[in-house]
Amino acid sequence: MTSPAIPPPAVLTPDTQHRGVVRLLPRGARPFALLARFDRPIGWWLLFWPGAWGVALAGGTIARWDLILWMLLGAIAMRGAGCVYNDIVDRDLDAQVARTRSRPLASGAVSVKAAWVWLVLLCLIGLAVLLRLHLYAAIVAMLSLAPVAAYPFMKRITWWPQAWLGLVFSWAALVGWSDIAGALTLPGLLLYAGSIAWVIGYDTIYALQDREDDALIGVRSSALRMGKQVKGGVAIFYAIALLLWAAAFWLIRPDPLALVALVPLAVHLVWQVTSLDLDDGASALHRFRSNRFAGFLMFCACFVVGTTL
């Protein structure tokens, strides 16, 4: 199999920026905040939303609003922990990529030993959230550890690391659903499967920023594998996500009106694909970040269907 052609250069946004809350921290704390990507909240929003969907679709939004807040805290902590672990594994590769060479480990601003200590502290916060779950949901959450640990290595062995990220970043849907429903039943599994397809779509858009560097250093991604067919590929994954979510909604409320709840989200995803400029890194980053709003639209749809049982 021949490797895809190297795409033309794109305008890149630096991966670490001293902005927002990070600017207000003491100078010594800033590299650790950047290591956990606290300057980039989009990551924990994308990790959080599937868990909130699971709670909402199972009908727990009102009675268990506290669980949604705990899951938000867990998403912030565990996304940070995942970024620290990813950077420990990828520090040599990151130093070779224009967008990521300023990361604290790749640049030497944080030592590997200090990064491990920071990782443990973040995981302890995640443990506190885990203890708020019912036993069944806590066990489901613990089962995510193996795929999380394997994720940083996927870009070295497959053209589809985005699919593995989908497994990891969608896991909270299983946790949220099982904590309210008490078991992993079919609607929750369909919600999870649809989230995987959604993640593949938006992370392929994100990977457009790194195509040139990834091709040069031998890192694989779905954006490279799809080549010039990225728009069509992302559209297919978004369509699969919508179909799976529609099936989940139908199992809970077999009424065509339940499917109407997905229309605003569908319109937004169509906008992402049709307006995407494959050769403009800023365009890719903007559409990727817009999935925070897509997640909110999906939460609204899950709330409507889950509270009208």
For each residue, the residues with C-beta under 8 A, 3 or more apart:
1:
2:
3: 215 224
4: 215 224 225 227
5: 227
6: 211 212 215 216
7: 10 211 212 215 224 278 279
8: 212 279
9: 212
10: 7 208 209 211 212 279 280 281 284
11: 280 281 282
12: 98 99 209 281
13: 99 209 281 282 285
14: 17 99 102
15: 99 100 102 103
16: 34 39 102 103 104
17: 14 22 39
18: 22 23 30 34 39
19: 22 23 39
20: 23 39
21: 24 25 33 38 39
22: 17 18 19 25 30 33 34 38 39
23: 18 19 20
24: 21
25: 21 22 29 30 33
26: 29 30
27: 30
28: 31
29: 25 26 32 33
30: 18 22 25 26 27 33 34
31: 28 34 35 104 109 110
32: 29 35 36 104 110 114 118
33: 21 22 25 29 30 36 38 39
34: 16 18 22 30 31 37 38 39 103 104 109
35: 31 32 80 83 84 87 103 104 105 110 115 118
36: 32 33 79 80 81 83 84 118 122
37: 34 40 43 44 79 80 83
38: 21 22 33 34 41 80
39: 16 17 18 19 20 21 22 33 34
40: 37 43
41: 38 44 45
42: 45 46 288 289 291 292
43: 37 40 46 47 79 83
44: 37 41 47 48 72 75 76 79 80
45: 41 42 48 49 75 292 295
46: 42 43 49 169 199 202 291 292 295
47: 43 44 50 51 75 78 79 169 172
48: 44 45 51 52 71 72 75 76 172 295
49: 45 46 52 53 292 295 296 298 299
50: 47 53 54 169 170 171 172 173 176 191 192 195 295
51: 47 48 54 55 68 71 74 75 172 173 175 176
52: 48 49 55 56 68 71 72 176 295 299 302
53: 49 50 56 57 173 176 191 195 295 298 299 302
54: 50 51 57 58 172 173 174 175 176 177 178 179 180 188 191
55: 51 52 58 60 61 64 67 68 71 176 177 179 180
56: 52 53 59 60 61 176 299 302 303 306 307
57: 53 54 177 187 188 191 248 249 252 302 305 306
58: 54 55 176 177 180 181 187 188 306
59: 56 180 306 307 309
60: 55 56 63 64 67 176 179 180 306
61: 55 56 64 65 68 303 306 307
62: 65 307
63: 60
64: 55 60 61 67 68 179 180
65: 61 62 68 69
66: 69 70
67: 55 60 64 70 71 132 133 176 179 180
68: 51 52 55 61 64 65 71 72
69: 65 66 72 73
70: 66 67 73 74 129 132
71: 48 51 52 55 67 68 74 75 129 172 175 176
72: 44 48 52 68 69 75 76
73: 69 70 76 77 125 129
74: 51 70 71 77 78 125 126 129 130 172
75: 44 45 47 48 51 71 72 78 79 172
76: 44 48 72 73 79 80
77: 73 74 80 81 122 123 125 126 129
78: 47 74 75 81 82 122 123 126
79: 36 37 43 44 47 75 76 82 83
80: 35 36 37 38 44 76 77 83 84 122
81: 36 77 78 84 85 119 122 123 126
82: 78 79 85 86 148 151 168
83: 35 36 37 43 79 80 86 87
84: 35 36 80 81 87 88 115 118 119 122
85: 81 82 88 89 119 148 149 152
86: 82 83 89 90 151 152
87: 35 83 84 90 91 94 103 104 105 106 115
88: 84 85 91 105 112 115 116 119
89: 85 86 152 153
90: 86 87 93 94 100 152
91: 87 88 94 95 103 105 106 112
92: 95 96 106
93: 90 96 97 100 217 219
94: 87 90 91 97 100 101 103 105 106
95: 91 92 100 101 106 107
96: 92 93 101 213 216 217
97: 93 94 100 101 210 213 214 217
98: 12 101 213
99: 12 13 14 15 209 210 213
100: 15 90 93 94 95 97 103 106 210
101: 94 95 96 97 98 106 107
102: 14 15 16 106 107
103: 15 16 34 35 87 91 94 100 106 107
104: 16 31 32 34 35 87 107 109 110 115
105: 35 87 88 91 94 108 109 110 112 115
106: 87 91 92 94 95 100 101 102 103
107: 95 101 102 103 104
108: 105
109: 31 34 104 105
110: 31 32 35 104 105 114 115 118
111: 114 115
112: 88 91 105 115 116
113: 116 117
114: 32 110 111 117 118
115: 35 84 87 88 104 105 110 111 112 118 119
116: 88 112 113 119 120
117: 113 114 120 121
118: 32 35 36 84 110 114 115 121 122
119: 81 84 85 88 115 116 122 123
120: 116 117 123 124
121: 117 118 124 125
122: 36 77 78 80 81 84 118 119 125 126
123: 77 78 81 119 120 126 127
124: 120 121 127 128
125: 73 74 77 121 122 128 129
126: 74 77 78 81 122 123 129 130
127: 123 124 130 131
128: 124 125 131 132
129: 70 71 73 74 77 125 126 132 133
130: 74 126 127 133 138 141 142
131: 127 128 138
132: 67 70 128 129
133: 67 129 130 137 138 141 175 179
134: 137 138 178 179 182
135: 138 139
136: 139 140 178 179 182 183
137: 133 134 140 141 175 176 178 179
138: 130 131 133 134 135 141 142
139: 135 136 142 143
140: 136 137 143 144 174 175 178 184
141: 130 133 137 138 144 171 175
142: 130 138 139 145
143: 139 140 146
144: 140 141 147 148 168 171
145: 142 148 149
146: 143 149 150
147: 144 150 151 164 167 168 171
148: 82 85 144 145 151 168
149: 85 145 146
150: 146 147 153 154 164
151: 82 86 147 148 154 161 164 165 168
152: 85 86 89 90 155
153: 89 150 156 157
154: 150 151 157 158 160 161 164 165
155: 152 158 161 214 219 220 221
156: 153 219 220
157: 153 154 220
158: 154 155 161 163 164 220
159: 220 221 222 224 225
160: 154 163 164 200 220 222 225
161: 151 154 155 158 164 165 220 221 222
162: 165 166 199 200 203 204 207 221 222
163: 158 160 166 167 196 200 222
164: 147 150 151 154 158 160 161 167 168
165: 151 154 161 162 168 169 199 200 203
166: 162 163 169 170 195 196 197 198 199 200 203
167: 147 163 164 170 171 196
168: 82 144 147 148 151 164 165 171
169: 46 47 50 165 166 195 199
170: 50 166 167 173 174 192 195 196 198 199
171: 50 141 144 147 167 168 174 175 192
172: 47 48 50 51 54 71 74 75 175 176
173: 50 51 53 54 170 176 177 188 191 192 195
174: 54 140 170 171 177 178 184 188 189 192
175: 51 54 71 133 137 140 141 171 172 178 179
176: 50 51 52 53 54 55 56 58 60 67 71 137 172 173 179 180
177: 54 55 57 58 173 174 180 181 184 185 187 188 191 192
178: 54 134 136 137 140 174 175 181 182 183 184 188
179: 54 55 60 64 67 133 134 136 137 175 176
180: 54 55 58 59 60 64 67 176 177
181: 58 177 178 185 188
182: 134 136 178
183: 136 178
184: 140 174 177 178 188 189
185: 177 181 188 189
186: 189 190 248 251
187: 57 58 177 190 191 248 251 252
188: 54 57 58 173 174 177 178 181 184 185 191 192 248
189: 174 184 185 186 192 193
190: 186 187 193 194 244 245 247 248 251
191: 50 53 54 57 173 177 187 188 194 195 244 245 248 302
192: 50 170 171 173 174 177 188 189 195 196
193: 189 190 196 197 244
194: 190 191 197 198 240 241 242 243 244 245 248
195: 50 53 166 169 170 173 191 192 198 199 241
196: 163 166 167 170 192 193 199 200
197: 166 193 194 200 201 237 238 240 241 244
198: 166 170 194 195 201 202 237 238 241 291 294
199: 46 162 165 166 169 170 195 196 202 203
200: 160 162 163 165 166 196 197 203 204 222 237
201: 197 198 204 205 234 237 238 241 269
202: 46 198 199 205 206 234 272 287 288 291 294
203: 162 165 166 199 200 206 207 222 288
204: 162 200 201 207 208 221 222 223 226 230 233 234 237
205: 201 202 208 223 230 234 272 276 284 287 288
206: 202 203 209 284 285 288
207: 162 203 204 210 211 214 221 222 223 224
208: 10 204 205 211 223 230 278 281 284
209: 10 12 13 99 206 281 284 285
210: 97 99 100 207 213 214 219 221 223
211: 6 7 10 207 208 214 215 221 223 224
212: 6 7 8 9 10 215 216
213: 96 97 98 99 210 216 217 219
214: 97 155 207 210 211 217 218 219 220 221 223 224
215: 3 4 6 7 211 212 218 224
216: 6 96 212 213
217: 93 96 97 213 214
218: 214 215
219: 93 155 156 210 213 214
220: 155 156 157 158 159 160 161 214 224 225
221: 155 159 161 162 204 207 210 211 214 224 225
222: 159 160 161 162 163 200 203 204 207 225 226 233
223: 204 205 207 208 210 211 214 226 230
224: 3 4 7 159 207 211 214 215 220 221 227
225: 4 159 160 220 221 222
226: 204 222 223 229 230 232 233
227: 4 5 224 230
228: 278
229: 226 232 233
230: 204 205 208 223 226 227 233 234 276 278
231: 234 235 273 274 276 278
232: 226 229 235 236
233: 204 222 226 229 230 236 237
234: 201 202 204 205 230 231 237 238 272 273 276
235: 231 232 238 239 273
236: 232 233 239 240
237: 197 198 200 201 204 233 234 240 241
238: 197 198 201 234 235 241 242 269 272 273
239: 235 236 242 243
240: 194 197 236 237 243 244
241: 194 195 197 198 201 237 238 244 245 269
242: 194 238 239 245 246 262 265 266 269
243: 194 239 240 246 247
244: 190 191 193 194 197 240 241 247 248
245: 190 191 194 241 242 248 249 262 298 301
246: 242 243 249 250 259 262
247: 190 243 244 250 251
248: 57 186 187 188 190 191 194 244 245 251 252
249: 57 245 246 252 253 258 259 261 262 301 305
250: 246 247 253 254 258 259
251: 186 187 190 247 248 254
252: 57 187 248 249 258 305 306 309
253: 249 250 258 305 308 309
254: 250 251 258
255: 258
256: 259 260
257: 260 261
258: 249 250 252 253 254 255 261 304 305 308
259: 246 249 250 256 262 263
260: 256 257 263
261: 249 257 258 300 301 304 305
262: 242 245 246 249 259 265 266 298 301
263: 259 260 266 267
264: 267 268 297 300 301
265: 242 262 268 269 294 297 298 301
266: 242 262 263 269 270
267: 263 264 270 271
268: 264 265 271 272 290 293 294 297
269: 201 238 241 242 265 266 272 273 294
270: 266 267 273 274
271: 267 268 274 275
272: 202 205 234 238 268 269 275 276 287 290 291 294
273: 231 234 235 238 269 270 276
274: 231 270 271
275: 271 272 283 287
276: 205 230 231 234 272 273 283 284 287
277: 280 283 284
278: 7 208 228 230 231 284
279: 7 8 10
280: 10 11 277 283 284
281: 10 11 12 13 208 209 284 285
282: 11 13 285 286
283: 275 276 277 280 286 287
284: 10 205 206 208 209 276 277 278 280 281 287 288
285: 13 206 209 281 282 288 289
286: 282 283 289 290
287: 202 205 272 275 276 283 284 290 291
288: 42 202 203 205 206 284 285 291
289: 42 285 286 292
290: 268 272 286 287 293 294
291: 42 46 198 202 272 287 288 294 295
292: 42 45 46 49 289 295 296
293: 268 290 296 297
294: 198 202 265 268 269 272 290 291 297 298
295: 45 46 48 49 50 52 53 291 292 298 299
296: 49 292 293 299 300
297: 264 265 268 293 294 300 301
298: 49 53 245 262 265 294 295 301 302
299: 49 52 53 56 295 296 302 303
300: 261 264 296 297 303 304
301: 245 249 261 262 264 265 297 298 304 305
302: 52 53 56 57 191 298 299 305 306
303: 56 61 299 300 306 307
304: 258 261 300 301 307 308
305: 57 249 252 253 258 261 301 302 308
306: 56 57 58 59 60 61 252 302 303 309
307: 56 59 61 62 303 304
308: 253 258 304 305
309: 59 252 253 306
